Amino acid sequence: LSPVCLGSLSSGPWLSLSCKDRVEIMSRSSSGHGYSYIINMSKMCGTLKQKQAESIVEEKFGLVGSRILRMLLMKKQLEQKQISELAMVPAQDAREKLYKMQQFGYLQLQEVPKSADHNPARTFYFDTRA
């Protein structure tokens, strides 16, 4: 999807404020007759998908599940201990939520062995989003 140009508009302050949002869905460029506002449709669709996924996970797994998902979306891969620390959740609660989210297909467990023998004691286990 490519950016959509809104053209030159005589706008209220909300368009200028939208350009300063951290999501960066809208941008402003100068033209001979004022400003042109551009909507980045791919960023907008990606943001909407992410918000919808967070909403579904929060409904199904509560606020803790939503917080865990947000951490994994930001960091891509985390160990259980890192998830509990970053999400500020007790380790037992984080472990339970992660297991339930894996059961329902919202997360995947990725094994990264330190050695060729795949010994569980020398293997890292990362949770990633599905």
Secondary structure, DSSP 8 states (H G I E B T S, - for coil): ---EEEEE----HHHHHHHTSTT--EEEEEETTEEEEEE-HHHHHHHHHHHHHHHHHHHHHHHHHHHHHHHHHHHSEE-HHHHHHHTT--HHHHHHHHHHHHHTTSEEEEEEESSTT--GGGEEEEEEE-
